[in-house]
């Protein structure tokens, strides 16, 4: 049985490698002109090794790191593109993205700071915070596999603008979104239905606060359950989030599998056990529902997730002479 499992994962890895090669074209189609593999080969050859080593060291201590850094990367790319604007602290009276309500529970900023400091010591003024975040997100999720699950093309530069007002439901996917809202948002970012369903698979990692799904347990205000939610699962969620709700209480987004990057999320969604309304929304469209079923096969999911991450990582990137290379990720130069 163990030998068969090893064989299966070798095949999965082969699929991911092939998908990585195909993703080069995806990056170009998504507007990733100016980025390439090993962008820092001549200017800071150690950069990607430093990112991986520090990320893996932290992941060894913190099994939740993959979910945390991946979420920061998502929230960065969907607002102003992948320009590390999510990392900027508020200066003065205008709050930055980091202080927007959807971002208040984000974690992992200290690790990005640590990596940036280490890279700056070796190659000052060369490696962008945006690239460090993209690389660290990949490495954190990939740590249990000890191999990269998707390629990261580098050459991004850092943005100088970060506004909390832009980190809203028109730019960031919301756990309360219906299928139409999600598909329109992803389309506006150059992402298609396969990307929407594949990137939703990131919910196989991490935990969520009760407030992100509580309305599904009192759907119309009469203590009734969202009809798209499994009743047994709803009863369980009520035990985890009793009234009055403790704001610090969290629940696994993928029941009993929130620390493993796998396909169990899609099995849960298919059984009406997706935690968020946005998860349940994937079953509202026939093509999306078909893709949910397809992604229960790990070969299909891993290969598509790789391609979709490349496309997402190329959203509205700053390259060439645009933007800057920040000396510190929390402040502009």
Beta strands, then each sheet from edge to edge (+ up, - down):
strand 1: 207-209
strand 2: 250-252
sheet 1: 1+ 2-
end
